[in-house]
Amino acid sequence: MKPISLATLSQLKKEKRKFATITAYDASFAHLFFTQGINVMLIGDSLGMTIQGFNSTLPVTVENITYHTQSVRTGAPHAFLIADMPFMSYATPEQSCSNAAQLMRSGANMVKIEGGAWLCETVKMLTERSVPVCGHLGLTPQAVNVLGGYKVQGRDEAAAQQLLNDAIALEKAGMQLLVLECVPTELGRRVTEALTIPVIGIGAGNQTDGQILVMHDALGITARPPKFAKNFLKETGNIRDAISLYIEQVENGTYPDQAHSFN
């Protein structure tokens, strides 16, 4: 099978075909997700909460992400893998290069970093050195202590415009994919239409190019799931059908619906 690439995702955006992605942390689930039709997976620092049991993503290390990326790559050799750069692993452009190299060697196709236009120099340095970059705007979990909690972002026009400006600046710097988390549906639409690169939403409404969910949220494992999460396992009774339903509803635009979005 031909491996999935950024060109594949760009073509989907051009054709206005929505795509589903999910977090993965081990070989078994990665294989299951890929065989059900999910071609893009994120090895997220969410593992700090879902796998390690912490109350935030902050304790996660580059070594943790490296280990889980290797595991996911083994289970899904042809998938497109995005590896999270953990808290403070990209504080400087030079530091980001060293840590990104480790993640790319472990099997990632791309690294993800959280933050706005202040990261433009880092994005430029990474992409010039053959490391594709996925941005992350809106609710950025690594900044939970600055944000004062896990809150919806971009509700007022000034904040929405700032987020849009950041997205445009990052794309100009070389960002090739964007995760947009916990913003109103209308802002999700504005950002998606303003960028030429694919935008993947999580709690950003159904107007983005793709969707991502933490696998534990999609399968009803999380004790207190966020508003945007939907338990697809509850509707199907088995994991494979749950993932197929998730893909189907993302592709036809019925997930997320209004009940799983923010106004």
C-alpha positions as CSV (number, residue, x, y, z in Angstrom):
1,M,0.0,0.0,0.0
2,K,1.2,3.5,-0.8
3,P,2.0,5.4,2.4
4,I,-0.2,8.4,3.2
5,S,1.5,11.8,2.8
6,L,1.0,15.5,3.3
7,A,0.2,15.6,-0.5
8,T,-2.7,13.2,0.2
9,L,-4.1,15.5,2.9
10,S,-3.7,18.6,0.7
11,Q,-5.6,16.9,-2.1
12,L,-8.4,16.0,0.3
13,K,-8.7,19.7,1.2
14,K,-8.8,20.7,-2.4
15,E,-11.5,18.2,-3.1
16,K,-13.4,19.3,0.1
17,R,-13.3,15.7,1.4
18,K,-13.3,15.6,5.2
19,F,-11.1,13.0,6.9
20,A,-10.9,11.5,10.4
21,T,-7.8,11.2,12.6
22,I,-7.3,9.8,16.1
23,T,-4.7,9.6,18.8
24,A,-2.8,6.3,19.1
25,Y,-0.3,5.1,21.6
26,D,0.4,1.4,20.9
27,A,0.8,-1.1,18.1
28,S,-2.4,-3.0,18.6
29,F,-4.8,0.0,18.5
30,A,-2.7,1.6,15.7
31,H,-3.2,-1.5,13.6
32,L,-6.9,-1.6,14.3
33,F,-7.4,2.1,13.5
34,F,-5.5,1.8,10.2
35,T,-7.3,-1.3,9.1
36,Q,-10.6,0.4,9.8
37,G,-9.6,3.3,7.6
38,I,-7.9,5.9,9.7
39,N,-4.8,7.0,7.8
40,V,-3.6,9.8,10.1
41,M,-2.8,9.3,13.8
42,L,-1.4,11.6,16.5
43,I,0.9,10.3,19.2
44,G,-0.3,12.9,21.6
45,D,1.1,14.2,24.8
46,S,-2.5,13.4,26.0
47,L,-0.8,10.1,27.0
48,G,0.2,11.9,30.1
49,M,-3.5,11.9,31.2
50,T,-4.8,8.8,29.4
51,I,-1.9,6.4,29.8
52,Q,0.2,7.8,32.7
53,G,-2.7,9.1,34.8
54,F,-1.5,12.6,35.4
55,N,-3.9,15.6,35.6
56,S,-2.2,17.4,32.7
57,T,0.1,16.9,29.7
58,L,3.0,18.7,31.4
59,P,4.9,15.7,32.8
60,V,5.3,14.0,29.4
61,T,8.9,13.8,28.1
62,V,10.4,13.5,24.6
63,E,11.4,9.9,25.6
64,N,7.8,9.1,26.3
65,I,6.6,10.3,22.9
66,T,9.6,8.5,21.2
67,Y,8.6,5.2,22.8
68,H,5.0,5.4,21.9
69,T,5.8,6.7,18.3
70,Q,7.9,3.6,17.8
71,S,5.1,1.4,19.0
72,V,2.5,3.1,16.8
73,R,4.8,2.9,13.7
74,T,5.2,-0.8,14.2
75,G,1.4,-1.3,14.2
76,A,0.7,1.0,11.3
77,P,3.7,1.1,9.0
78,H,1.8,3.0,6.2
79,A,0.0,5.5,8.3
80,F,0.9,9.2,8.5
81,L,2.1,9.8,12.1
82,I,2.2,13.1,13.9
83,A,4.3,13.2,17.1
84,D,3.6,15.8,19.8
85,M,6.6,17.9,21.0
86,P,6.1,17.8,24.8
87,F,6.1,20.8,27.2
88,M,9.3,22.9,27.0
89,S,10.8,20.6,24.3
90,Y,10.8,23.4,21.8
91,A,11.5,26.5,24.0
92,T,14.2,27.6,21.5
93,P,14.6,26.8,17.8
94,E,17.8,25.0,18.4
95,Q,16.2,22.8,21.1
96,S,13.3,22.1,18.9
97,C,15.6,20.7,16.1
98,S,17.4,18.3,18.5
99,N,14.1,16.9,19.9
100,A,12.3,16.8,16.6
101,A,15.1,14.8,15.1
102,Q,14.7,12.2,17.8
103,L,10.9,12.0,17.2
104,M,11.4,11.7,13.4
105,R,13.9,8.9,13.8
106,S,11.4,7.1,16.0
107,G,8.9,6.9,13.1
108,A,7.1,10.2,12.9
109,N,6.2,11.9,9.6
110,M,5.7,15.3,11.3
111,V,5.9,17.0,14.7
112,K,3.3,19.1,16.4
113,I,3.9,22.2,18.5
114,E,1.5,24.4,20.4
115,G,1.5,28.2,20.1
116,G,1.1,31.3,18.0
117,A,3.2,33.5,15.8
118,W,6.1,33.5,18.4
119,L,6.9,30.0,16.9
120,C,7.4,31.3,13.4
121,E,11.2,31.2,13.6
122,T,11.0,27.6,15.0
123,V,8.7,26.5,12.2
124,K,10.9,28.0,9.6
125,M,14.1,26.4,11.1
126,L,12.4,22.9,11.3
127,T,10.9,22.9,7.8
128,E,14.2,24.1,6.3
129,R,15.8,21.1,7.9
130,S,13.2,18.6,6.5
131,V,11.0,18.4,9.6
132,P,7.3,19.0,8.6
133,V,5.4,20.9,11.3
134,C,1.8,20.8,12.5
135,G,0.7,23.8,14.5
136,H,-1.8,23.8,17.4
137,L,-4.0,26.8,18.2
138,G,-7.0,27.5,20.3
139,L,-7.0,25.6,23.5
140,T,-3.4,24.6,23.9
141,P,-3.2,22.1,26.8
142,Q,0.5,22.8,27.6
143,A,-0.5,26.4,28.4
144,V,-3.3,25.3,30.9
145,N,-1.7,27.2,33.8
146,V,-1.5,30.4,31.7
147,L,-5.1,30.0,30.3
148,G,-6.5,29.2,33.8
149,G,-8.0,25.9,32.8
150,Y,-9.3,24.0,29.8
151,K,-11.5,26.8,28.4
152,V,-13.0,27.6,25.0
153,Q,-10.8,30.1,23.1
154,G,-11.6,32.8,20.6
155,R,-15.1,33.7,21.8
156,D,-14.7,37.5,21.3
157,E,-13.7,39.1,18.0
158,A,-10.3,40.4,19.2
159,A,-9.3,36.9,20.4
160,A,-10.7,35.3,17.2
161,Q,-8.8,37.8,15.0
162,Q,-5.5,37.2,16.9
163,L,-5.9,33.4,16.5
164,L,-6.6,33.9,12.7
165,N,-3.5,36.2,12.4
166,D,-1.4,33.5,14.2
167,A,-2.6,30.8,11.9
168,I,-1.8,32.8,8.8
169,A,1.7,33.8,10.1
170,L,2.5,30.2,10.9
171,E,1.4,29.0,7.5
172,K,3.6,31.6,5.9
173,A,6.5,30.4,8.1
174,G,6.1,26.9,6.7
175,M,3.5,25.1,8.8
176,Q,1.8,22.4,6.7
177,L,-1.0,21.3,9.0
178,L,-3.0,22.8,11.9
179,V,-4.9,21.4,14.8
180,L,-7.5,23.8,16.1
181,E,-9.0,23.0,19.5
182,C,-12.0,24.2,21.4
183,V,-13.1,27.3,19.4
184,P,-16.5,28.3,18.2
185,T,-17.7,26.7,15.0
186,E,-17.7,30.0,13.1
187,L,-14.0,30.6,14.0
188,G,-13.2,27.1,12.9
189,R,-14.8,27.9,9.5
190,R,-12.9,31.2,9.2
191,V,-9.5,29.7,9.9
192,T,-10.1,26.7,7.6
193,E,-11.1,29.0,4.7
194,A,-8.2,31.4,5.3
195,L,-5.5,28.7,5.1
196,T,-4.4,26.7,2.1
197,I,-3.2,23.9,4.4
198,P,-5.5,21.3,6.0
199,V,-7.1,22.2,9.4
200,I,-8.0,19.4,11.8
201,G,-10.6,20.3,14.4
202,I,-11.2,19.0,17.9
203,G,-14.1,20.9,19.4
204,A,-13.9,23.4,16.6
205,G,-17.1,22.5,14.8
206,N,-17.8,20.6,11.6
207,Q,-16.4,23.2,9.1
208,T,-12.8,22.1,9.4
209,D,-11.1,19.8,6.9
210,G,-10.7,17.0,9.3
211,Q,-11.4,15.9,12.9
212,I,-9.4,14.3,15.6
213,L,-10.4,12.7,18.9
214,V,-8.5,11.2,21.8
215,M,-9.1,7.5,21.4
216,H,-10.3,7.2,25.0
217,D,-12.9,9.9,24.4
218,A,-14.2,8.2,21.2
219,L,-14.5,4.8,22.9
220,G,-16.2,6.1,26.1
221,I,-13.2,5.3,28.4
222,T,-12.7,8.9,29.7
223,A,-14.5,9.4,33.0
224,R,-15.4,13.0,32.4
225,P,-15.2,13.6,28.6
226,P,-15.2,17.1,27.1
227,K,-18.3,18.4,25.5
228,F,-17.1,17.9,22.0
229,A,-16.3,14.2,22.6
230,K,-18.8,11.5,21.4
231,N,-18.9,7.9,22.6
232,F,-19.1,6.0,19.4
233,L,-18.6,2.6,21.1
234,K,-21.9,3.2,23.0
235,E,-23.8,3.3,19.7
236,T,-22.1,0.3,18.1
237,G,-21.2,-2.2,20.9
238,N,-17.7,-3.0,19.4
239,I,-14.5,-1.1,18.8
240,R,-14.2,-1.8,15.1
241,D,-17.7,-0.6,14.3
242,A,-17.2,2.4,16.6
243,I,-14.2,3.6,14.6
244,S,-16.0,3.0,11.3
245,L,-19.0,5.0,12.5
246,Y,-16.6,7.8,13.6
247,I,-15.0,7.9,10.2
248,E,-18.4,7.9,8.4
249,Q,-19.8,10.7,10.5
250,V,-16.7,12.9,10.1
251,E,-16.7,12.3,6.3
252,N,-20.4,13.2,5.9
253,G,-20.2,16.1,8.2
254,T,-22.7,14.9,10.8
255,Y,-20.0,14.8,13.5
256,P,-19.5,17.0,15.3
257,D,-23.1,18.2,15.4
258,Q,-24.3,21.3,17.4
259,A,-24.4,19.3,20.7
260,H,-20.7,18.6,20.3
261,S,-19.6,22.1,19.2
262,F,-19.3,25.6,20.7
263,N,-21.1,28.7,19.6
